[in-house]
Amino acid sequence: MIELKELIKRYGQKVVLDGISEKIETGEFFVILGPSGAGKSTMLKVIAGIEELDKGQILVDGKDISHLPPEKRNIAMVFQNYALYPNMTVFDNIAFPLKMKGMKKEEIQEKVNRVAKLLGIGDILKNNVTKISGGQQQRVAIARAIVREPSFYLLDEPLSNLDARTRFVARGELKRIQKELGGTFIYVTHDQKEAMSLADRIAVLHLGKFEQVGTPMELYEYPKTKWVGDFIGDFLMNFLPGNVIGIDGVEIGFRPEWVKVDDGEFNGVVNSMESVGESTYLFLEVKDMKVVIAAKGSFDVGDEVKFGITKFRKYKNGFMVDER
Ligand SMILES: Nc1ncnc2c1ncn2[C@@H]1O[C@H](COP(=O)(O)OP(=O)(O)OP(=O)(O)O)[C@@H](O)[C@H]1O
């Protein structure tokens, strides 16, 4: 288990991490999600020991590693801009950290082969790394990081250099690799879709704090704040004054899917729309309010659509006030 205790990190006057505490279970795929500049990379750097904490402790299985140098922390890191050694083969790239450790040739051979097989790059081990695809390079970088069999893995947007389709495949593979390794992954991204598809749990980093930590489903179903509601999900969450459904003193928040169409107390006019899979998301003007709802069927701009809200959460001052 990795335990983060009241982590504080400042750059000059700027407080980037403002007292973060969380326990990450062994074998968990834990994703830190936040917008650009939220402090995600900083978080990984303090865990890795590349940046020093101003305050707080990091415990791994009860042992305080906060003051250990990076090389003593037994952590693998995969960065967005992974640097492979360009004049070497795939094999030599992966073998490099083991050679540095002075490991025997046969042992290196065996470990590299095993990891290469796990990542599906066993047949390109003799290729020069400059002569393989971006997706393959990515896997070599991951292989090089995991070949040392560290106790946990820090990944900083490792898939961001891949095109959309390769990224989709790579996500599935990464999840498979993580389960096979049984490793603890701390994975950083600004992409909520990626977070939702990979994570056992997501921590939403905002204003130096974990604003909410939960399973992808929990975050989608019960966003603790309006900000999380907007940040999670393919579309903004709808927020309306509660009195539109007869509840005073609160705002109500509902997902585009939490409606029934062609039936209900609201009437909207279609401003624009976007098709995603089998659903069409309709951007409606409802009196002077804007609402997005998910519908099935065909629609045109200017159509009038009737709908009712089937599920909602209540918010006061930006915070959810529903009992869970
Ligand atoms: N070495 C540094 N010195 C001073 N300020 C820094 C340093 N590194 C990062 N910062 C600042 O700290 C804040 C957090 O940066 P960080 O790179 O952790 O964000 P991030 O969430 O990873 O962003 P992105 O998604 O854009 O990579 C930013 O405002 C950044 O400008």
The ligand as an ORCA input file, in Angstrom:
! r2SCAN-3c Opt
* xyz 0 1
  N      10.039     23.571    -11.556
  C       8.998     24.412    -11.446
  N       9.196     25.649    -10.980
  C       8.175     26.517    -10.818
  N       6.881     26.215    -11.101
  C       6.628     24.982    -11.582
  C       7.664     24.021    -11.763
  N       7.107     22.881    -12.239
  C       5.778     23.132    -12.349
  N       5.472     24.384    -11.937
  C       4.134     24.967    -11.879
  O       3.349     24.171    -11.012
  C       2.034     23.981    -11.530
  C       1.751     22.507    -11.730
  O       2.544     21.974    -12.761
  P       2.455     20.478    -13.239
  O       3.414     20.272    -14.334
  O       2.541     19.579    -12.059
  O       0.958     20.425    -13.807
  P       0.222     19.292    -14.630
  O      -1.091     19.079    -13.955
  O       1.095     18.099    -14.769
  O      -0.005     19.992    -16.029
  P      -0.003     19.405    -17.535
  O      -1.230     18.544    -17.647
  O      -0.095     20.643    -18.347
  O       1.269     18.645    -17.704
  C       1.976     24.791    -12.816
  O       1.403     26.036    -12.519
  C       3.426     24.937    -13.213
  O       3.629     26.123    -13.932
*
